[in-house]
Amino acid sequence: MPDKIVGRNSVLELLRSGNRAIEQILIAQGKVDPRIQQVISIAKKKGIRCDFAPRSELDRIEANVPHQGIIAFVGPKIYTDVKTLIKGVQDSDHPALLIMLDGIQDPRNLGAIIRTADAVNADGIIIPKHKAAGVTTAADKTSAGSSEYIPIAQVTNLAQTIDILKAAGIWVIGTDGEGPMRYTQVDFNMPICLVLGSEGEGLRRLVKEKCDLLVHLPMYGHVPSLNVSVAAGVLLYEVIRQRCNE
């Protein structure tokens, strides 16, 4: 069964990127807004089939994620290899900026992190193959199509992957509420991989022990932690602030 990409922005970026084979685009009958008109125009030029159906049919096909009147049926998501990801950052003209996610379960949090990672032009994201969200329909929708641009690697063992990153000269910086350093005290002008833990448990013990540094975001209110996608945004923009001297 093909994967589904839903939403006007996500389908538009899917077409623009050209990274995945598109079998069909299904559009709700009725008034067509300008972005869907763009989708139809690009699809026609690429020879991709567009069909119209009652909105109730789209609701039946995708009941869990708001489809905004458009669904694309695509081939499976192609994840990159970690070694390929590392080679790409080693060949780059700027210090590496990678993100590793340890057991993020909510695909919407994953999608939000992907969107921010793309906004800061991060080099890639590393996620576990098991017991964690992958790039599902919900994750892609939340990413607003950003998942079509940023390389994402799935790995079987994060701890071993950290060893590979370190051997490649990449500093691994984990986030932890008890981390000894405030996030603004770290010099991010070096090749780095930021590691963020799951929504409830944080970083697992072995992953935490493998990190070169542990940092915390200060909390002044009543709730002791931030949503992981918000924490990722704070950290990523601190990296950009330092690197751009802004």
C-alpha positions in Angstrom: 0.0 0.0 0.0 1.4 3.4 -0.9 2.2 6.1 1.7 0.1 9.2 1.9 1.1 12.8 1.9 -1.7 15.2 2.9 -2.2 18.9 3.0 -1.6 21.7 0.5 1.9 22.7 1.6 3.1 19.2 2.0 1.9 18.0 -1.4 3.3 21.2 -3.1 6.7 20.7 -1.6 6.6 17.0 -2.5 6.1 18.0 -6.1 8.7 20.7 -6.0 11.4 18.5 -4.5 10.9 15.6 -6.9 12.4 13.2 -4.3 9.6 10.6 -4.2 7.6 8.8 -6.9 4.0 10.0 -6.9 1.3 7.5 -8.0 -1.7 9.7 -7.8 -3.0 13.0 -6.3 -6.6 13.0 -5.1 -8.3 16.4 -4.7 -11.7 17.2 -3.1 -14.4 18.4 -5.5 -15.4 22.0 -5.2 -13.6 25.3 -5.0 -9.9 25.0 -5.7 -7.6 27.4 -3.9 -4.5 28.9 -5.4 -2.0 26.4 -3.8 -4.0 23.4 -5.1 -4.1 25.1 -8.5 -0.3 25.2 -8.3 -0.3 21.5 -7.4 -2.5 20.7 -10.4 -0.2 22.8 -12.7 3.0 21.2 -11.6 1.6 17.7 -11.6 0.3 18.2 -15.2 3.8 19.2 -16.3 5.3 16.2 -14.6 2.7 13.8 -16.0 1.3 12.9 -12.6 -2.3 11.9 -12.5 -4.8 14.2 -10.6 -8.3 12.9 -9.8 -11.2 14.6 -8.1 -13.5 13.0 -5.5 -16.1 14.0 -2.9 -14.5 15.3 0.3 -16.2 12.5 2.1 -14.0 10.0 0.1 -10.9 11.9 1.2 -12.2 11.8 4.8 -12.6 8.1 4.6 -9.1 7.6 3.2 -7.4 9.8 5.8 -9.5 10.2 8.9 -6.7 11.0 11.4 -4.7 13.9 9.8 -6.4 17.0 8.4 -5.9 16.6 4.6 -7.1 20.1 3.5 -8.8 18.6 0.5 -5.7 16.9 -1.0 -3.9 13.6 -0.7 -0.9 12.3 -2.6 -0.2 8.6 -2.9 3.6 8.1 -2.9 6.3 5.5 -2.7 7.9 4.7 0.7 10.0 7.2 2.4 13.7 6.7 1.6 15.9 7.2 4.6 19.6 8.1 4.2 22.5 6.1 5.6 24.4 7.6 8.5 27.8 7.2 6.8 26.4 9.1 3.8 25.1 11.8 6.2 28.5 12.1 7.8 30.3 12.3 4.5 28.0 15.0 3.4 28.8 17.2 6.5 32.5 16.5 6.2 32.5 17.8 2.6 30.5 20.9 3.6 31.9 24.4 4.0 30.4 24.9 7.5 30.5 23.0 10.8 28.2 20.0 11.0 24.8 20.6 12.6 22.9 17.3 13.1 20.0 16.4 15.4 19.6 13.0 17.0 16.2 12.1 18.6 16.0 9.4 21.3 12.6 7.8 21.2 10.3 10.6 20.2 6.9 8.9 20.0 4.6 11.7 18.8 4.9 12.1 15.0 3.7 15.7 15.3 6.7 16.5 17.6 8.9 14.8 15.0 7.4 16.8 12.2 7.8 20.1 14.1 11.5 19.3 14.7 12.0 18.5 11.1 10.4 21.9 10.1 12.7 23.8 12.5 15.7 21.8 11.4 15.0 22.7 7.8 14.5 26.4 8.7 18.0 26.6 10.2 19.4 24.5 7.3 20.6 21.7 9.6 22.5 18.9 7.9 20.3 16.0 8.9 18.3 14.2 11.6 19.0 10.7 13.1 16.1 8.7 14.5 15.8 5.1 15.8 14.2 2.4 13.7 12.3 1.0 16.7 10.1 2.4 19.5 10.0 5.9 17.9 8.0 7.8 15.4 9.0 7.7 11.8 8.2 10.0 8.9 4.5 9.2 8.8 1.6 11.1 7.3 1.1 13.0 10.5 4.9 13.9 10.8 5.1 15.0 7.2 1.9 17.2 7.5 3.3 18.9 10.6 6.6 19.4 8.9 4.7 21.3 6.1 6.7 19.4 3.5 10.1 20.0 5.1 10.7 16.3 5.4 11.2 16.2 1.6 14.3 18.3 1.9 16.3 17.4 5.1 18.2 14.1 5.1 16.8 11.7 7.8 18.7 8.6 8.8 17.1 5.6 10.7 19.5 3.6 12.8 19.1 0.5 15.0 21.4 1.6 17.8 21.8 5.2 18.9 24.7 4.6 21.2 26.8 2.9 18.5 25.9 5.8 16.1 27.2 8.3 18.7 30.5 6.4 18.6 30.6 6.7 14.8 29.8 10.5 15.0 32.6 11.0 17.6 35.1 9.1 15.4 34.2 11.5 12.6 35.1 14.5 14.8 31.5 15.5 15.6 30.8 16.6 19.2 27.7 15.0 20.7 25.7 17.3 23.0 22.8 15.9 24.9 19.9 17.8 26.6 19.1 16.9 30.2 17.3 18.7 32.9 20.2 18.0 35.3 22.9 18.8 32.7 25.7 20.7 34.3 25.9 23.4 31.6 23.3 26.0 30.6 22.8 25.7 26.8 24.1 29.3 26.3 27.4 28.4 27.9 28.4 26.0 25.1 30.4 27.0 22.0 28.4 25.7 19.1 31.0 26.9 16.5 32.2 23.3 16.0 30.8 20.2 14.3 27.9 19.1 16.6 25.0 16.7 16.9 22.3 17.8 19.3 20.6 14.9 21.1 17.1 15.3 22.5 15.2 12.7 24.5 11.6 11.4 24.5 8.7 13.5 25.7 8.3 11.7 29.0 11.6 9.9 29.8 14.3 12.1 28.3 17.5 10.6 27.2 18.1 6.9 27.9 21.0 6.1 30.3 23.4 4.7 27.7 22.8 7.5 25.2 23.3 10.1 28.0 26.5 8.5 29.1 27.8 8.5 25.5 27.3 12.3 25.1 30.4 14.6 25.2 28.4 17.3 27.0 25.0 17.6 28.7 23.2 20.9 28.7 20.0 22.2 30.2 17.5 24.8 29.4 16.6 26.8 32.5 13.0 26.5 33.7 11.4 29.3 35.8 7.8 28.3 35.9 5.8 25.5 37.4 6.1 22.8 34.7 9.6 21.3 34.9 10.2 20.7 31.1 9.5 22.0 27.6 7.8 20.2 24.8 10.7 18.5 22.9 10.0 20.4 19.6 10.1 23.7 21.5 13.4 22.7 23.2 14.8 21.7 19.8 13.8 25.1 18.4 15.5 27.0 21.3 18.7 25.0 20.9 18.9 25.2 17.1 18.4 28.9 17.0 21.1 29.4 19.7 23.5 27.5 17.3 22.5 29.8 14.5 22.8 32.9 16.7 26.4 32.0 17.6 27.4 31.0 14.1 26.0 34.0 12.5 27.1 36.4 15.3 23.5 37.7 15.6 
